[in-house]
Amino acid sequence: MNKYIMIISIILAILFPAKSFAENKSILSVEELSIQVMPELAYHPNDKQKDHVPLLIGYQGSMVNNSDQPQTGKIEIPLPMKEKDFRIGYVADYSSDLSKAYEIEYIIDHEKEIISWTTSEEIGPKERYKFVIEFYSDSLNVKKDRKSLKYKFKSFADIDLVNVTITPPSKAEKVKLSPAPSEKQNHGGEENTYSYLYQNVKEGEEKNFTITYVRSESKPTSELINSQTKEIKDKKSNSLAIGAFSGVSILSAGALTFLFRKRKRN
C-alpha cells in the first residue's frame, strides 16, 4: 500500500487480543476526515532559520465505536516522513464530550513512516473518537515568487465524508487550483478558502489537487496576522479591528484551531 496512505489500525489488547486488523477496523469506522492544506501559514515552532517556504498540513479525524463494548487501543497512521524536512507539530485526541484535548505522547517509526499512540480514554459504545495531527514539510515547489504544490490523498477505508480544504497564504496572487472548486463544493466560509467535499469515499479512491500562486511576501500568514493584531490593539479601535481582520484573516475556523493551539516540540 502506498506509503502516503493513511491507515488506522486499532489493536484491542485487553478485550479482544486475538482480533485481526480486518476485524478490528470494522469496530471503529471512519465517519469523517478533514484535511487542511495550508502553504506558508506558519513555520514549525522549532524553526530558527526561516529561509524556506513552509507547508503545514492538518488531519482531523472522527471514528465511531460500532461495538457494544468500550474500547481502548493503539492507533497507527502512516505519514509522508520522507518529504523534505518533515516534522510533526502537534498530535492530540479529545475527550468523549469534546470538552478536553489531550496532547499525545506518540511514537514515530521512521523506517515504516508511521506515527502511533494509545487512546487517552476509553471509547464507549456508539461514541465518537476524534484526533488531530499537524505536520510540516518543505514540499512546495519554489521558483522565485511562483509557488506550486501537488497534493494526493488516497483513502485508507470507506469514509462517510472527506473534506479537503486548501488555504492559500495571505497576499497570494494569481491563485489557480486544479480541479477548480465549484460554487457547490466550496464550503470554506472565506473568499480565499477552498473546500472540496466528498461523500461515501471508498477505500483506495484517490483525490489529487494542484495549487499554484504568485507571492512576493516572505512572511507567513501567521506573522502577518500577529502584526496586524498588535497594530489593532495599539490603536484600541474596534472599528479598525473589524476592517483589518476582514482583509487579512483568510483562515477557516479549523485552520485557526491548528495555528493557535499549543504544539508539541518535536
C-alpha positions as CSV (number, residue, x, y, z in Angstrom):
1,M,0.0,0.0,0.0
2,N,1.3,3.4,-0.9
3,K,3.4,4.9,1.9
4,Y,1.4,8.2,1.7
5,I,-1.9,6.5,2.5
6,M,-3.2,7.0,6.0
7,I,-4.1,3.7,7.7
8,I,-5.7,3.4,11.0
9,S,-5.2,0.2,13.0
10,I,-7.0,-0.5,16.3
11,I,-5.3,-3.1,18.4
12,L,-7.7,-4.2,21.2
13,A,-5.1,-5.5,23.6
14,I,-7.4,-6.0,26.6
15,L,-10.8,-7.1,25.4
16,F,-10.0,-8.7,22.1
17,P,-6.3,-9.7,22.0
18,A,-6.8,-12.2,19.2
19,K,-8.7,-9.9,16.8
20,S,-7.1,-9.4,13.4
21,F,-6.7,-6.0,11.7
22,A,-9.5,-6.8,9.3
23,E,-11.9,-7.5,12.2
24,N,-10.7,-4.5,14.3
25,K,-11.1,-1.8,11.7
26,S,-14.8,-2.7,11.4
27,I,-15.2,-1.9,15.2
28,L,-14.1,1.7,14.7
29,S,-15.5,3.0,11.5
30,V,-14.2,6.3,10.0
31,E,-17.1,8.8,10.0
32,E,-15.3,11.9,8.8
33,L,-11.8,13.0,7.8
34,S,-10.9,16.7,7.3
35,I,-7.6,17.5,5.6
36,Q,-6.3,21.1,5.7
37,V,-3.5,22.1,3.3
38,M,-2.0,25.4,4.4
39,P,1.0,26.6,2.4
40,E,3.0,29.4,4.0
41,L,0.8,29.5,7.1
42,A,3.4,29.2,9.8
43,Y,6.9,27.9,10.5
44,H,7.4,24.9,12.8
45,P,7.8,26.1,16.4
46,N,11.4,24.9,16.5
47,D,12.5,26.6,13.3
48,K,15.3,29.0,14.0
49,Q,16.2,29.7,10.4
50,K,13.3,31.0,8.4
51,D,14.8,31.0,4.9
52,H,12.5,28.3,3.5
53,V,8.9,28.2,2.4
54,P,6.9,26.1,4.9
55,L,3.9,23.9,4.3
56,L,1.5,22.9,7.1
57,I,-1.0,20.0,6.7
58,G,-3.5,19.0,9.3
59,Y,-5.7,15.9,9.8
60,Q,-8.8,15.9,11.9
61,G,-10.4,12.5,12.1
62,S,-13.6,11.2,13.6
63,M,-14.3,7.5,14.2
64,V,-17.3,5.7,15.8
65,N,-17.2,2.7,18.1
66,N,-19.6,0.3,16.4
67,S,-19.4,-2.4,19.1
68,D,-21.3,-2.8,22.3
69,Q,-18.2,-2.7,24.5
70,P,-15.9,0.2,25.4
71,Q,-12.6,0.1,23.5
72,T,-9.1,1.2,24.3
73,G,-6.3,0.6,21.8
74,K,-3.4,1.7,19.7
75,I,-3.7,3.9,16.6
76,E,-1.2,3.8,13.8
77,I,-1.1,6.4,11.0
78,P,1.5,6.4,8.2
79,L,2.6,9.9,7.2
80,P,4.9,11.1,4.4
81,M,8.0,11.2,6.6
82,K,10.4,11.2,3.6
83,E,9.2,14.5,2.5
84,K,11.9,17.2,2.7
85,D,12.3,18.5,6.3
86,F,9.2,16.6,7.5
87,R,8.4,17.2,11.2
88,I,5.4,16.6,13.5
89,G,4.0,19.7,15.0
90,Y,1.1,18.6,17.2
91,V,-0.9,15.4,17.9
92,A,-3.9,15.2,20.2
93,D,-7.2,13.4,20.8
94,Y,-10.3,14.6,22.6
95,S,-12.5,13.5,25.5
96,S,-15.8,11.9,24.6
97,D,-17.7,15.1,25.3
98,L,-15.1,17.1,23.3
99,S,-14.5,19.4,26.2
100,K,-10.8,18.5,26.6
101,A,-7.9,17.9,24.2
102,Y,-5.1,15.6,25.3
103,E,-1.7,16.2,23.8
104,I,-0.5,12.8,23.0
105,E,2.8,11.0,23.7
106,Y,3.4,9.4,20.4
107,I,6.0,7.1,18.8
108,I,7.5,7.6,15.4
109,D,8.8,4.7,13.3
110,H,10.8,6.4,10.6
111,E,11.5,3.1,8.7
112,K,7.8,2.3,8.3
113,E,6.9,6.0,8.2
114,I,4.2,5.5,10.9
115,I,3.1,7.6,13.9
116,S,1.3,5.7,16.7
117,W,-0.3,6.4,20.1
118,T,-2.7,4.9,22.6
119,T,-6.1,6.4,23.0
120,S,-6.3,8.8,26.0
121,E,-9.7,7.5,27.1
122,E,-12.0,4.5,26.6
123,I,-14.3,4.9,23.6
124,G,-17.8,3.9,24.7
125,P,-20.3,2.1,22.6
126,K,-21.5,4.3,19.7
127,E,-19.2,7.1,20.9
128,R,-17.0,9.1,18.6
129,Y,-13.3,9.3,18.9
130,K,-11.6,12.4,17.5
131,F,-8.0,13.1,16.8
132,V,-5.9,15.8,15.2
133,I,-2.4,15.7,13.7
134,E,-0.4,18.5,12.2
135,F,2.9,18.2,10.4
136,Y,5.3,20.4,8.5
137,S,7.5,20.0,5.4
138,D,9.2,21.9,2.6
139,S,7.2,20.2,-0.1
140,L,6.3,23.4,-2.1
141,N,8.0,23.8,-5.4
142,V,9.5,27.3,-5.4
143,K,10.7,29.3,-8.4
144,K,11.3,32.8,-7.2
145,D,7.8,34.2,-6.4
146,R,5.9,31.4,-8.1
147,K,4.9,28.5,-5.8
148,S,3.2,25.3,-6.5
149,L,2.1,22.1,-4.7
150,K,0.8,18.8,-5.8
151,Y,-1.2,17.0,-3.1
152,K,-2.6,13.5,-3.3
153,F,-4.9,11.7,-0.8
154,K,-5.7,8.0,-1.2
155,S,-8.5,6.8,1.0
156,F,-7.4,4.1,3.5
157,A,-11.0,2.9,4.1
158,D,-14.6,3.6,3.3
159,I,-15.3,7.1,4.8
160,D,-18.7,8.8,5.0
161,L,-17.3,12.3,4.5
162,V,-13.9,13.6,3.3
163,N,-13.3,17.4,3.4
164,V,-10.1,18.7,1.8
165,T,-9.5,22.4,2.5
166,I,-6.9,24.4,0.7
167,T,-6.0,27.8,2.1
168,P,-3.6,30.0,0.0
169,P,-1.4,32.3,2.1
170,S,-2.2,36.0,2.7
171,K,-1.1,38.3,-0.2
172,A,-1.1,35.4,-2.7
173,E,-1.9,36.4,-6.2
174,K,-2.9,34.6,-9.4
175,V,-4.1,31.6,-7.4
176,K,-5.1,28.6,-9.5
177,L,-6.4,25.3,-8.3
178,S,-7.0,22.0,-10.1
179,P,-9.6,20.7,-10.0
180,A,-11.3,24.1,-9.9
181,P,-13.7,24.1,-6.9
182,S,-17.3,24.7,-8.0
183,E,-19.5,27.0,-6.0
184,K,-21.4,24.0,-4.8
185,Q,-18.2,22.4,-3.5
186,N,-16.7,25.5,-1.8
187,H,-17.8,25.5,1.8
188,G,-14.7,27.1,3.3
189,G,-16.6,30.1,4.6
190,E,-13.9,32.6,3.4
191,E,-13.3,34.1,0.0
192,N,-9.8,32.6,-0.2
193,T,-10.5,29.2,1.4
194,Y,-11.4,26.4,-1.0
195,S,-13.1,23.3,0.3
196,Y,-13.8,20.1,-1.6
197,L,-16.4,17.8,0.0
198,Y,-16.7,14.1,-1.0
199,Q,-19.3,11.7,0.4
200,N,-19.0,7.9,0.6
201,V,-15.4,7.8,-0.4
202,K,-14.3,4.2,-1.0
203,E,-11.1,2.5,0.2
204,G,-8.4,3.1,-2.4
205,E,-10.1,6.0,-4.0
206,E,-7.7,8.9,-4.9
207,K,-8.1,12.6,-4.8
208,N,-5.5,14.8,-6.5
209,F,-5.0,18.5,-6.2
210,T,-2.7,21.2,-7.5
211,I,-2.3,24.7,-6.3
212,T,-0.2,27.4,-7.9
213,Y,0.2,31.1,-7.0
214,V,2.5,34.1,-7.0
215,R,3.6,35.6,-3.7
216,S,6.5,38.1,-3.1
217,E,5.8,38.4,0.6
218,S,8.3,36.3,2.6
219,K,6.5,36.4,6.0
220,P,4.0,33.5,6.6
221,T,0.3,34.3,7.1
222,S,0.5,33.8,10.9
223,E,3.2,36.5,11.3
224,L,1.1,38.9,9.2
225,I,-2.0,38.3,11.3
226,N,0.0,38.7,14.6
227,S,1.5,42.0,13.3
228,Q,-1.9,43.3,12.3
229,T,-3.4,42.2,15.6
230,K,-0.7,44.1,17.6
231,E,-1.3,47.2,15.5
232,I,-5.0,47.0,16.2
233,K,-4.5,46.6,19.9
234,D,-2.2,49.6,19.9
235,K,-4.8,51.8,18.3
236,K,-7.5,50.4,20.5
237,S,-10.1,50.8,17.9
238,N,-12.8,48.2,17.4
239,S,-13.8,49.6,14.0
240,L,-10.2,49.3,12.8
241,A,-10.1,45.7,14.1
242,I,-13.1,44.7,12.2
243,G,-11.8,46.2,9.0
244,A,-8.3,44.7,9.4
245,F,-9.5,41.2,10.1
246,S,-11.9,41.2,7.2
247,G,-9.0,42.0,4.9
248,V,-6.3,39.8,6.5
249,S,-7.8,36.7,8.0
250,I,-8.1,34.2,5.3
251,L,-8.1,31.2,7.6
252,S,-11.0,28.9,8.2
253,A,-12.1,28.3,11.8
254,G,-10.3,24.9,11.6
255,A,-7.1,26.4,10.4
256,L,-7.1,28.9,13.3
257,T,-7.5,26.0,15.7
258,F,-4.4,24.3,14.3
259,L,-2.4,27.5,14.4
260,F,-3.0,28.8,17.9
261,R,-3.3,25.6,19.8
262,K,-0.2,24.6,21.9
263,R,2.0,22.4,19.8
264,K,4.4,19.6,20.8
265,R,8.1,20.4,20.4
266,N,9.3,17.6,18.2
